[in-house]
Amino acid sequence: MKDELLKERVLEKFEIEREYWQRRDIDWGIVTEEEIPKTMARNISYIHDYYNIQDYDVFQEMSAQHIEDLSLSLMQRLLNDARSIRNITNEFDLDIHLPFGSSVHNKVSNLN
């Protein structure tokens, strides 16, 4: 990937994108496989699909406030518990009576 960044046309496209984000006062940069471990990159790709949580059935009927409250409650558990995220979110789903995996969707969508 890094070698691809050195091609002139790719550099031109990145310069256009850099200028676009700069005009909107948004920090932007190029990240290659040398800056991010592969596991982290894979995890980022997994969560990308959950950008809009209200696309998922279990959350379509919930208000934005209810989703935010659930997210904050889950965040507290994640910060105060040394167990794996999978175990914490599965327990949270059981406690809140959500289908398994729902709280993972909720947390991921609120990372934005």
KETI-623863 format. One record per residue: residue number from 1; x, y negated, z of N, C-alpha, C, O in turn. Coordinates in Angstrom, 1 decimal, m for minus. Last residue first. Layout:
<r num="NUM" n_x="X" n_y="Y" n_z="Z" ca_x="X" ca_y="Y" ca_z="Z" c_x="X" c_y="Y" c_z="Z" o_x="X" o_y="Y" o_z="Z"/>
...
//
This chain:
<r num="112" n_x="m18.7" n_y="m7.4" n_z="16.5" ca_x="m18.5" ca_y="m8.5" ca_z="15.5" c_x="m18.5" c_y="m9.8" c_z="16.2" o_x="m18.4" o_y="m10.8" o_z="15.5"/>
<r num="111" n_x="m19.4" n_y="m5.5" n_z="18.3" ca_x="m18.0" ca_y="m5.9" ca_z="18.3" c_x="m17.7" c_y="m7.1" c_z="17.3" o_x="m16.7" o_y="m7.7" o_z="17.4"/>
<r num="110" n_x="m21.9" n_y="m4.6" n_z="18.1" ca_x="m21.7" ca_y="m5.8" ca_z="18.9" c_x="m20.3" c_y="m6.2" c_z="19.0" o_x="m19.9" o_y="m7.1" o_z="19.8"/>
<r num="109" n_x="m21.8" n_y="m2.3" n_z="16.7" ca_x="m22.4" ca_y="m3.4" ca_z="16.0" c_x="m22.1" c_y="m4.7" c_z="16.8" o_x="m22.1" o_y="m5.8" o_z="16.2"/>
<r num="108" n_x="m20.6" n_y="m0.6" n_z="18.7" ca_x="m19.9" ca_y="m0.9" ca_z="17.5" c_x="m20.5" c_y="m2.2" c_z="16.8" o_x="m19.7" o_y="m3.1" o_z="16.4"/>
<r num="107" n_x="m22.7" n_y="m0.4" n_z="20.5" ca_x="m21.4" ca_y="m1.0" ca_z="20.9" c_x="m20.7" c_y="m1.5" c_z="19.7" o_x="m20.1" o_y="m2.6" o_z="19.7"/>
<r num="106" n_x="m24.7" n_y="0.9" n_z="19.0" ca_x="m25.0" ca_y="m0.4" ca_z="19.6" c_x="m23.6" c_y="m1.1" c_z="19.9" o_x="m23.5" o_y="m2.3" o_z="19.6"/>
<r num="105" n_x="m23.5" n_y="3.3" n_z="18.3" ca_x="m23.9" ca_y="2.4" ca_z="17.2" c_x="m24.1" c_y="1.0" c_z="17.8" o_x="m23.7" o_y="0.0" o_z="17.2"/>
<r num="104" n_x="m23.2" n_y="4.3" n_z="20.8" ca_x="m22.0" ca_y="4.1" ca_z="20.0" c_x="m22.4" c_y="3.1" c_z="18.9" o_x="m21.6" o_y="2.2" o_z="18.7"/>
<r num="103" n_x="m25.9" n_y="4.7" n_z="21.6" ca_x="m25.1" ca_y="3.6" ca_z="22.2" c_x="m23.8" c_y="3.4" c_z="21.5" o_x="m23.3" o_y="2.2" o_z="21.6"/>
<r num="102" n_x="m26.7" n_y="6.8" n_z="19.9" ca_x="m27.2" ca_y="5.5" ca_z="19.7" c_x="m26.4" c_y="4.4" c_z="20.4" o_x="m26.2" o_y="3.3" o_z="19.8"/>
<r num="101" n_x="m25.7" n_y="9.3" n_z="20.4" ca_x="m25.0" ca_y="8.5" ca_z="19.4" c_x="m25.5" c_y="7.1" c_z="19.3" o_x="m24.8" o_y="6.2" o_z="18.7"/>
<r num="100" n_x="m28.8" n_y="10.8" n_z="21.1" ca_x="m27.3" ca_y="10.9" ca_z="21.2" c_x="m26.7" c_y="10.1" c_z="20.1" o_x="m27.1" o_y="10.2" o_z="18.9"/>
<r num="99" n_x="m31.5" n_y="8.5" n_z="21.6" ca_x="m30.9" ca_y="9.7" ca_z="20.9" c_x="m29.4" c_y="9.7" c_z="21.0" o_x="m28.8" o_y="8.6" o_z="21.1"/>
<r num="98" n_x="m32.1" n_y="7.3" n_z="25.0" ca_x="m31.8" ca_y="7.1" ca_z="23.5" c_x="m31.3" c_y="8.4" c_z="22.9" o_x="m30.7" o_y="9.2" o_z="23.6"/>
<r num="97" n_x="m32.5" n_y="7.0" n_z="27.7" ca_x="m33.4" ca_y="7.8" ca_z="26.9" c_x="m33.3" c_y="7.4" c_z="25.4" o_x="m34.3" o_y="7.3" o_z="24.8"/>
<r num="96" n_x="m30.6" n_y="6.0" n_z="29.4" ca_x="m31.5" ca_y="5.0" ca_z="28.7" c_x="m32.6" c_y="5.7" c_z="27.9" o_x="m33.4" o_y="5.0" o_z="27.3"/>
<r num="95" n_x="m29.2" n_y="8.3" n_z="30.1" ca_x="m29.8" ca_y="7.5" ca_z="31.1" c_x="m30.8" c_y="6.5" c_z="30.6" o_x="m31.8" o_y="6.2" o_z="31.2"/>
<r num="94" n_x="m28.3" n_y="9.3" n_z="27.6" ca_x="m29.2" ca_y="10.1" ca_z="28.4" c_x="m29.9" c_y="9.2" c_z="29.4" o_x="m31.2" o_y="9.3" o_z="29.6"/>
<r num="93" n_x="m26.6" n_y="7.2" n_z="26.8" ca_x="m27.8" ca_y="7.6" ca_z="25.9" c_x="m28.8" c_y="8.4" c_z="26.8" o_x="m30.0" o_y="8.1" o_z="26.7"/>
<r num="92" n_x="m24.7" n_y="7.4" n_z="28.8" ca_x="m25.5" ca_y="6.2" ca_z="28.7" c_x="m26.8" c_y="6.5" c_z="27.9" o_x="m27.9" o_y="6.1" o_z="28.2"/>
<r num="91" n_x="m23.5" n_y="9.8" n_z="28.2" ca_x="m24.3" ca_y="9.7" ca_z="29.5" c_x="m25.2" c_y="8.5" c_z="29.4" o_x="m26.3" o_y="8.5" o_z="29.9"/>
<r num="90" n_x="m22.4" n_y="9.1" n_z="25.7" ca_x="m23.4" ca_y="10.2" ca_z="25.8" c_x="m24.2" c_y="10.1" c_z="27.1" o_x="m25.4" o_y="10.3" o_z="27.1"/>
<r num="89" n_x="m20.6" n_y="7.1" n_z="26.5" ca_x="m21.8" ca_y="6.8" ca_z="25.7" c_x="m22.8" c_y="7.9" c_z="25.7" o_x="m24.0" o_y="7.6" o_z="25.6"/>
<r num="88" n_x="m18.8" n_y="8.6" n_z="28.1" ca_x="m19.6" ca_y="7.5" ca_z="28.7" c_x="m20.8" c_y="7.2" c_z="27.8" o_x="m21.9" o_y="7.0" o_z="28.4"/>
<r num="87" n_x="m17.8" n_y="10.5" n_z="26.3" ca_x="m18.6" ca_y="10.9" ca_z="27.5" c_x="m19.4" c_y="9.8" c_z="28.1" o_x="m20.5" o_y="10.0" o_z="28.5"/>
<r num="86" n_x="m16.7" n_y="8.8" n_z="24.3" ca_x="m17.7" ca_y="9.8" ca_z="24.0" c_x="m18.5" c_y="10.2" c_z="25.2" o_x="m19.7" o_y="10.2" o_z="25.2"/>
<r num="85" n_x="m14.7" n_y="7.5" n_z="25.8" ca_x="m15.8" ca_y="6.7" ca_z="25.3" c_x="m17.0" c_y="7.6" c_z="24.9" o_x="m18.2" o_y="7.3" o_z="25.1"/>
<r num="84" n_x="m13.6" n_y="9.3" n_z="28.7" ca_x="m13.6" ca_y="9.0" ca_z="27.2" c_x="m14.9" c_y="8.2" c_z="26.8" o_x="m15.9" o_y="8.3" o_z="27.5"/>
<r num="83" n_x="m13.3" n_y="7.7" n_z="31.9" ca_x="m13.6" ca_y="8.8" ca_z="31.0" c_x="m13.5" c_y="8.4" c_z="29.6" o_x="m13.4" o_y="7.2" o_z="29.3"/>
<r num="82" n_x="m13.0" n_y="5.5" n_z="33.6" ca_x="m11.8" ca_y="6.0" ca_z="32.9" c_x="m12.0" c_y="7.2" c_z="31.9" o_x="m11.1" o_y="7.6" o_z="31.2"/>
<r num="81" n_x="m14.9" n_y="2.7" n_z="33.8" ca_x="m14.9" ca_y="4.1" ca_z="33.8" c_x="m13.7" c_y="4.6" c_z="33.0" o_x="m13.5" o_y="4.2" o_z="31.9"/>
<r num="80" n_x="m15.4" n_y="0.0" n_z="33.4" ca_x="m15.3" ca_y="0.5" ca_z="34.8" c_x="m15.2" c_y="2.0" c_z="34.9" o_x="m15.3" o_y="2.5" o_z="36.0"/>
<r num="79" n_x="m15.8" n_y="m0.5" n_z="30.7" ca_x="m14.7" ca_y="m1.2" ca_z="31.4" c_x="m14.4" c_y="m0.6" c_z="32.8" o_x="m13.3" o_y="m0.7" o_z="33.3"/>
<r num="78" n_x="m18.1" n_y="1.0" n_z="30.2" ca_x="m16.9" ca_y="1.3" ca_z="29.5" c_x="m15.7" c_y="0.7" c_z="30.2" o_x="m14.6" o_y="1.3" o_z="30.2"/>
<r num="77" n_x="m20.0" n_y="m0.2" n_z="31.8" ca_x="m19.6" ca_y="1.2" ca_z="32.0" c_x="m18.3" c_y="1.5" c_z="31.4" o_x="m17.4" o_y="2.1" o_z="32.0"/>
<r num="76" n_x="m20.1" n_y="m2.8" n_z="30.6" ca_x="m19.7" ca_y="m2.6" ca_z="32.0" c_x="m19.3" c_y="m1.2" c_z="32.3" o_x="m18.3" o_y="m1.0" o_z="33.0"/>
<r num="75" n_x="m21.1" n_y="m2.0" n_z="28.0" ca_x="m19.7" ca_y="m2.6" ca_z="28.2" c_x="m19.3" c_y="m2.5" c_z="29.6" o_x="m18.1" o_y="m2.2" o_z="29.8"/>
<r num="74" n_x="m23.7" n_y="m1.3" n_z="28.7" ca_x="m22.7" ca_y="m0.3" ca_z="28.2" c_x="m21.3" c_y="m0.8" c_z="28.3" o_x="m20.4" o_y="0.0" o_z="28.7"/>
<r num="73" n_x="m24.7" n_y="m3.8" n_z="29.3" ca_x="m24.7" ca_y="m2.7" ca_z="30.3" c_x="m23.7" c_y="m1.6" c_z="29.9" o_x="m23.0" o_y="m1.1" o_z="30.8"/>
<r num="72" n_x="m24.4" n_y="m5.1" n_z="26.9" ca_x="m23.7" ca_y="m5.6" ca_z="28.1" c_x="m23.6" c_y="m4.5" c_z="29.2" o_x="m22.6" o_y="m4.4" o_z="29.8"/>
<r num="71" n_x="m26.2" n_y="m3.6" n_z="25.3" ca_x="m24.8" ca_y="m3.7" ca_z="25.0" c_x="m23.9" c_y="m4.1" c_z="26.2" o_x="m22.9" o_y="m3.6" o_z="26.4"/>
<r num="70" n_x="m28.6" n_y="m4.0" n_z="26.5" ca_x="m28.1" ca_y="m2.7" ca_z="26.5" c_x="m26.6" c_y="m2.7" c_z="26.2" o_x="m25.8" o_y="m2.0" o_z="26.8"/>
<r num="69" n_x="m28.8" n_y="m6.8" n_z="26.0" ca_x="m28.8" ca_y="m6.3" ca_z="27.4" c_x="m28.2" c_y="m4.9" c_z="27.4" o_x="m27.4" o_y="m4.6" o_z="28.3"/>
<r num="68" n_x="m28.9" n_y="m6.7" n_z="23.2" ca_x="m27.8" ca_y="m7.4" ca_z="23.8" c_x="m27.7" c_y="m7.0" c_z="25.3" o_x="m26.6" o_y="m6.7" o_z="25.8"/>
<r num="67" n_x="m31.4" n_y="m5.4" n_z="22.8" ca_x="m30.1" ca_y="m4.8" ca_z="22.3" c_x="m28.9" c_y="m5.4" c_z="23.0" o_x="m28.0" o_y="m4.7" o_z="23.3"/>
<r num="66" n_x="m33.1" n_y="m7.3" n_z="24.0" ca_x="m33.0" ca_y="m6.0" ca_z="24.6" c_x="m31.7" c_y="m5.3" c_z="24.1" o_x="m31.0" o_y="m4.6" o_z="24.9"/>
<r num="65" n_x="m32.7" n_y="m9.5" n_z="22.2" ca_x="m32.3" ca_y="m9.6" ca_z="23.6" c_x="m32.2" c_y="m8.3" c_z="24.3" o_x="m31.2" o_y="m8.0" o_z="25.1"/>
<r num="64" n_x="m33.7" n_y="m8.5" n_z="19.8" ca_x="m32.3" ca_y="m8.8" ca_z="19.9" c_x="m31.9" c_y="m8.9" c_z="21.3" o_x="m30.7" o_y="m8.5" o_z="21.7"/>
<r num="63" n_x="m36.0" n_y="m5.8" n_z="20.5" ca_x="m35.7" ca_y="m7.2" ca_z="20.3" c_x="m34.2" c_y="m7.4" c_z="20.4" o_x="m33.5" o_y="m6.6" o_z="20.9"/>
<r num="62" n_x="m36.6" n_y="m2.8" n_z="18.7" ca_x="m36.1" ca_y="m3.5" ca_z="19.9" c_x="m35.8" c_y="m5.0" c_z="19.5" o_x="m35.4" o_y="m5.3" o_z="18.4"/>
<r num="61" n_x="m37.2" n_y="m1.4" n_z="16.4" ca_x="m38.3" ca_y="m1.9" ca_z="17.2" c_x="m37.9" c_y="m2.8" c_z="18.4" o_x="m38.7" o_y="m3.3" o_z="19.1"/>
<r num="60" n_x="m34.7" n_y="m0.6" n_z="15.5" ca_x="m35.5" ca_y="m1.4" ca_z="14.7" c_x="m36.7" c_y="m2.1" c_z="15.4" o_x="m37.1" o_y="m3.2" o_z="15.1"/>
<r num="59" n_x="m33.2" n_y="1.3" n_z="16.9" ca_x="m33.0" ca_y="m0.1" ca_z="17.2" c_x="m34.0" c_y="m1.1" c_z="16.5" o_x="m34.0" o_y="m2.3" o_z="16.8"/>
<r num="58" n_x="m33.6" n_y="3.8" n_z="15.7" ca_x="m33.8" ca_y="3.6" ca_z="17.2" c_x="m33.8" c_y="2.1" c_z="17.6" o_x="m34.4" o_y="1.8" o_z="18.6"/>
<r num="57" n_x="m32.9" n_y="3.4" n_z="12.9" ca_x="m34.3" ca_y="3.6" ca_z="13.4" c_x="m34.5" c_y="3.2" c_z="14.9" o_x="m35.4" o_y="2.5" o_z="15.2"/>
<r num="56" n_x="m30.7" n_y="0.9" n_z="12.0" ca_x="m30.8" ca_y="2.2" ca_z="12.5" c_x="m32.2" c_y="2.3" c_z="13.2" o_x="m32.5" o_y="1.4" o_z="14.0"/>
<r num="55" n_x="m30.4" n_y="m1.7" n_z="11.3" ca_x="m30.6" ca_y="m0.8" ca_z="10.2" c_x="m30.9" c_y="0.6" c_z="10.7" o_x="m31.4" o_y="1.4" o_z="9.9"/>
<r num="54" n_x="m29.5" n_y="m3.1" n_z="13.5" ca_x="m31.0" ca_y="m3.0" ca_z="13.3" c_x="m31.4" c_y="m2.2" c_z="12.0" o_x="m32.5" o_y="m2.0" o_z="11.7"/>
<r num="53" n_x="m26.8" n_y="m3.2" n_z="13.4" ca_x="m27.4" ca_y="m2.2" ca_z="14.1" c_x="m28.9" c_y="m2.0" c_z="13.9" o_x="m29.4" o_y="m0.9" o_z="14.0"/>
<r num="52" n_x="m24.6" n_y="m3.8" n_z="11.0" ca_x="m25.9" ca_y="m4.3" ca_z="11.4" c_x="m26.7" c_y="m3.2" c_z="12.0" o_x="m27.2" o_y="m2.3" o_z="11.4"/>
<r num="51" n_x="m22.2" n_y="m2.3" n_z="11.1" ca_x="m22.1" ca_y="m3.7" ca_z="11.2" c_x="m23.5" c_y="m4.3" c_z="11.7" o_x="m23.6" o_y="m5.1" o_z="12.5"/>
<r num="50" n_x="m21.5" n_y="0.4" n_z="10.9" ca_x="m22.4" ca_y="0.0" ca_z="11.9" c_x="m22.5" c_y="m1.5" c_z="12.1" o_x="m22.9" o_y="m2.0" o_z="13.2"/>
<r num="49" n_x="m19.4" n_y="0.9" n_z="9.2" ca_x="m20.7" ca_y="1.2" ca_z="8.7" c_x="m21.8" c_y="0.7" c_z="9.6" o_x="m23.0" o_y="0.6" o_z="9.3"/>
<r num="48" n_x="m17.1" n_y="0.4" n_z="10.7" ca_x="m17.5" ca_y="m0.6" ca_z="9.7" c_x="m18.9" c_y="m0.4" c_z="9.2" o_x="m19.6" o_y="m1.4" o_z="9.0"/>
<r num="47" n_x="m16.3" n_y="2.5" n_z="12.3" ca_x="m17.2" ca_y="1.6" ca_z="12.8" c_x="m17.8" c_y="0.5" c_z="11.8" o_x="m18.8" o_y="m0.1" o_z="12.1"/>
<r num="46" n_x="m14.5" n_y="3.9" n_z="10.6" ca_x="m15.7" ca_y="4.5" ca_z="11.1" c_x="m16.7" c_y="3.5" c_z="11.6" o_x="m17.9" o_y="3.7" o_z="11.3"/>
<r num="45" n_x="m12.4" n_y="2.0" n_z="10.2" ca_x="m13.2" ca_y="2.4" ca_z="9.0" c_x="m14.5" c_y="3.1" c_z="9.5" o_x="m15.6" o_y="3.0" o_z="8.8"/>
<r num="44" n_x="m11.4" n_y="2.0" n_z="12.8" ca_x="m12.0" ca_y="0.8" ca_z="12.2" c_x="m12.9" c_y="1.1" c_z="11.0" o_x="m14.0" o_y="0.6" o_z="10.9"/>
<r num="43" n_x="m10.3" n_y="4.6" n_z="12.9" ca_x="m11.4" ca_y="4.2" ca_z="13.8" c_x="m12.1" c_y="2.9" c_z="13.3" o_x="m13.3" o_y="2.8" o_z="13.4"/>
<r num="42" n_x="m8.3" n_y="4.3" n_z="11.0" ca_x="m9.4" ca_y="5.3" ca_z="10.7" c_x="m10.6" c_y="4.9" c_z="11.6" o_x="m11.7" o_y="5.0" o_z="11.2"/>
<r num="41" n_x="m6.6" n_y="2.5" n_z="12.2" ca_x="m7.2" ca_y="2.1" ca_z="10.9" c_x="m8.4" c_y="3.1" c_z="10.6" o_x="m9.4" o_y="2.6" o_z="10.1"/>
<r num="40" n_x="m5.9" n_y="3.9" n_z="14.5" ca_x="m6.7" ca_y="2.7" ca_z="14.6" c_x="m7.3" c_y="2.4" c_z="13.3" o_x="m8.5" o_y="2.0" o_z="13.3"/>
<r num="39" n_x="m4.4" n_y="6.0" n_z="13.2" ca_x="m5.6" ca_y="6.3" ca_z="14.0" c_x="m6.5" c_y="5.1" c_z="14.2" o_x="m7.7" o_y="5.2" o_z="14.1"/>
<r num="38" n_x="m2.3" n_y="4.6" n_z="12.1" ca_x="m3.3" ca_y="5.2" ca_z="11.2" c_x="m4.5" c_y="5.6" c_z="12.0" o_x="m5.6" o_y="5.4" o_z="11.5"/>
<r num="37" n_x="m1.5" n_y="1.3" n_z="13.5" ca_x="m1.4" ca_y="2.8" ca_z="13.5" c_x="m2.5" c_y="3.4" c_z="12.7" o_x="m3.7" o_y="2.9" o_z="12.6"/>
<r num="36" n_x="m0.7" n_y="m1.6" n_z="11.7" ca_x="m1.7" ca_y="m0.9" ca_z="12.4" c_x="m1.5" c_y="0.6" c_z="12.3" o_x="m1.3" o_y="1.2" o_z="11.3"/>
<r num="35" n_x="1.6" n_y="m2.5" n_z="10.3" ca_x="1.1" ca_y="m3.2" ca_z="11.5" c_x="0.1" c_y="m2.5" c_z="12.3" o_x="0.0" o_y="m2.7" o_z="13.5"/>
<r num="34" n_x="2.0" n_y="m0.8" n_z="8.1" ca_x="3.1" ca_y="m1.0" ca_z="9.1" c_x="2.7" c_y="m1.7" c_z="10.3" o_x="3.4" o_y="m1.6" o_z="11.4"/>
<r num="33" n_x="m0.2" n_y="m0.9" n_z="6.5" ca_x="0.0" ca_y="0.3" ca_z="7.3" c_x="1.1" c_y="0.2" c_z="8.3" o_x="1.2" o_y="1.0" o_z="9.3"/>
<r num="32" n_x="m0.9" n_y="m4.5" n_z="6.8" ca_x="m0.6" ca_y="m3.3" ca_z="6.1" c_x="m0.5" c_y="m2.1" c_z="7.1" o_x="m0.6" o_y="m2.2" o_z="8.3"/>
<r num="31" n_x="m2.9" n_y="m7.3" n_z="6.6" ca_x="m2.4" ca_y="m6.3" ca_z="7.5" c_x="m2.1" c_y="m5.0" c_z="6.7" o_x="m3.0" o_y="m4.6" o_z="5.9"/>
<r num="30" n_x="m2.9" n_y="m10.7" n_z="6.1" ca_x="m2.8" ca_y="m9.4" ca_z="5.4" c_x="m2.2" c_y="m8.5" c_z="6.5" o_x="m1.2" o_y="m8.7" o_z="7.1"/>
<r num="29" n_x="m5.4" n_y="m13.0" n_z="7.5" ca_x="m4.0" ca_y="m12.5" ca_z="7.2" c_x="m4.1" c_y="m11.2" c_z="6.6" o_x="m5.1" o_y="m10.5" o_z="6.5"/>
<r num="28" n_x="m7.0" n_y="m15.8" n_z="8.9" ca_x="m7.0" ca_y="m14.7" ca_z="8.0" c_x="m5.6" c_y="m14.3" c_z="7.7" o_x="m4.7" o_y="m15.1" o_z="7.8"/>
<r num="27" n_x="m9.2" n_y="m17.7" n_z="10.8" ca_x="m7.9" ca_y="m17.1" ca_z="10.8" c_x="m8.0" c_y="m15.9" c_z="9.9" o_x="m8.9" o_y="m15.0" o_z="10.0"/>
<r num="26" n_x="m11.1" n_y="m20.2" n_z="9.4" ca_x="m11.2" ca_y="m18.8" ca_z="9.9" c_x="m9.8" c_y="m18.3" c_z="9.7" o_x="m9.2" o_y="m18.3" o_z="8.6"/>
<r num="25" n_x="m11.9" n_y="m22.7" n_z="8.2" ca_x="m11.3" ca_y="m22.6" ca_z="9.5" c_x="m11.3" c_y="m21.3" c_z="10.2" o_x="m11.6" o_y="m21.1" o_z="11.4"/>
<r num="24" n_x="m12.7" n_y="m22.7" n_z="5.6" ca_x="m13.7" ca_y="m22.4" ca_z="6.6" c_x="m13.2" c_y="m22.3" c_z="8.0" o_x="m13.9" o_y="m21.9" o_z="8.9"/>
<r num="23" n_x="m10.3" n_y="m22.9" n_z="4.3" ca_x="m11.3" ca_y="m24.0" ca_z="4.2" c_x="m12.5" c_y="m23.9" c_z="5.2" o_x="m13.2" o_y="m24.8" o_z="5.5"/>
<r num="22" n_x="m9.2" n_y="m20.4" n_z="4.8" ca_x="m8.6" ca_y="m21.6" ca_z="5.5" c_x="m9.6" c_y="m22.8" c_z="5.4" o_x="m9.7" o_y="m23.5" o_z="6.4"/>
<r num="21" n_x="m10.7" n_y="m18.8" n_z="3.2" ca_x="m10.9" ca_y="m18.7" ca_z="4.6" c_x="m10.3" c_y="m19.9" c_z="5.3" o_x="m10.9" o_y="m20.3" o_z="6.3"/>
<r num="20" n_x="m9.7" n_y="m19.7" n_z="0.6" ca_x="m11.2" ca_y="m19.6" ca_z="0.9" c_x="m11.4" c_y="m19.6" c_z="2.4" o_x="m12.2" o_y="m20.4" o_z="3.0"/>
<r num="19" n_x="m7.0" n_y="m19.3" n_z="0.8" ca_x="m7.5" ca_y="m20.6" ca_z="0.7" c_x="m9.0" c_y="m20.7" c_z="1.1" o_x="m9.4" o_y="m21.6" o_z="1.8"/>
<r num="18" n_x="m6.9" n_y="m16.5" n_z="0.9" ca_x="m6.4" ca_y="m17.2" ca_z="2.0" c_x="m6.9" c_y="m18.6" c_z="2.0" o_x="m7.3" o_y="m19.1" o_z="3.1"/>
<r num="17" n_x="m8.0" n_y="m15.9" n_z="m1.7" ca_x="m8.8" ca_y="m15.5" ca_z="m0.5" c_x="m8.3" c_y="m16.3" c_z="0.7" o_x="m9.1" o_y="m16.7" o_z="1.6"/>
<r num="16" n_x="m5.9" n_y="m16.9" n_z="m3.3" ca_x="m7.3" ca_y="m17.4" ca_z="m3.4" c_x="m8.1" c_y="m17.1" c_z="m2.2" o_x="m8.8" o_y="m18.0" o_z="m1.6"/>
<r num="15" n_x="m3.9" n_y="m15.2" n_z="m2.4" ca_x="m3.8" ca_y="m16.7" ca_z="m2.2" c_x="m5.1" c_y="m17.3" c_z="m2.3" o_x="m5.5" o_y="m18.3" o_z="m1.6"/>
<r num="14" n_x="m4.8" n_y="m12.8" n_z="m3.3" ca_x="m4.7" ca_y="m13.0" ca_z="m1.9" c_x="m4.6" c_y="m14.5" c_z="m1.6" o_x="m5.1" o_y="m15.0" o_z="m0.6"/>
<r num="13" n_x="m4.5" n_y="m13.1" n_z="m6.1" ca_x="m5.9" ca_y="m12.9" ca_z="m5.5" c_x="m5.9" c_y="m13.2" c_z="m4.0" o_x="m6.8" o_y="m13.8" o_z="m3.4"/>
<r num="12" n_x="m1.8" n_y="m13.4" n_z="m6.3" ca_x="m2.6" ca_y="m14.5" ca_z="m6.7" c_x="m4.0" c_y="m14.4" c_z="m6.1" o_x="m4.6" o_y="m15.3" o_z="m5.6"/>
<r num="11" n_x="m0.9" n_y="m10.9" n_z="m5.4" ca_x="m0.6" ca_y="m12.0" ca_z="m4.6" c_x="m1.4" c_y="m13.2" c_z="m5.0" o_x="m1.8" o_y="m14.0" o_z="m4.1"/>
<r num="10" n_x="m1.9" n_y="m9.4" n_z="m7.5" ca_x="m2.5" ca_y="m9.1" ca_z="m6.2" c_x="m2.1" c_y="m10.3" c_z="m5.3" o_x="m3.0" o_y="m10.8" o_z="m4.5"/>
<r num="9" n_x="m0.3" n_y="m10.3" n_z="m9.6" ca_x="m1.8" ca_y="m10.5" ca_z="m9.7" c_x="m2.4" c_y="m10.3" c_z="m8.3" o_x="m3.3" o_y="m11.1" o_z="m7.9"/>
<r num="8" n_x="2.3" n_y="m9.5" n_z="m8.8" ca_x="2.0" ca_y="m10.9" ca_z="m8.9" c_x="0.4" c_y="m11.1" c_z="m8.9" o_x="0.0" o_y="m12.0" o_z="m8.2"/>
<r num="7" n_x="2.8" n_y="m7.1" n_z="m6.2" ca_x="2.5" ca_y="m7.4" ca_z="m7.6" c_x="1.9" c_y="m8.8" c_z="m7.7" o_x="1.2" o_y="m9.3" o_z="m6.8"/>
<r num="6" n_x="3.1" n_y="m6.6" n_z="m3.5" ca_x="4.2" ca_y="m7.4" ca_z="m4.1" c_x="3.9" c_y="m7.7" c_z="m5.6" o_x="4.6" o_y="m8.5" o_z="m6.2"/>
<r num="5" n_x="1.2" n_y="m4.9" n_z="m2.6" ca_x="1.1" ca_y="m6.3" ca_z="m2.3" c_x="2.1" c_y="m7.2" c_z="m3.0" o_x="1.9" o_y="m8.4" o_z="m3.1"/>
<r num="4" n_x="2.0" n_y="m2.4" n_z="m3.3" ca_x="1.0" ca_y="m3.0" ca_z="m4.1" c_x="0.9" c_y="m4.5" c_z="m3.9" o_x="0.5" o_y="m5.3" o_z="m4.8"/>
<r num="3" n_x="3.8" n_y="m1.8" n_z="m1.2" ca_x="4.3" ca_y="m2.1" ca_z="m2.5" c_x="3.3" c_y="m2.8" c_z="m3.5" o_x="3.7" o_y="m3.6" o_z="m4.3"/>
<r num="2" n_x="1.9" n_y="m1.3" n_z="0.8" ca_x="2.7" ca_y="m2.5" ca_z="0.9" c_x="3.3" c_y="m2.8" c_z="m0.4" o_x="3.4" o_y="m4.0" o_z="m0.7"/>
<r num="1" n_x="0.8" n_y="1.2" n_z="0.0" ca_x="0.0" ca_y="0.0" ca_z="0.0" c_x="0.9" c_y="m1.3" c_z="0.0" o_x="0.6" o_y="m2.2" o_z="m0.8"/>
//
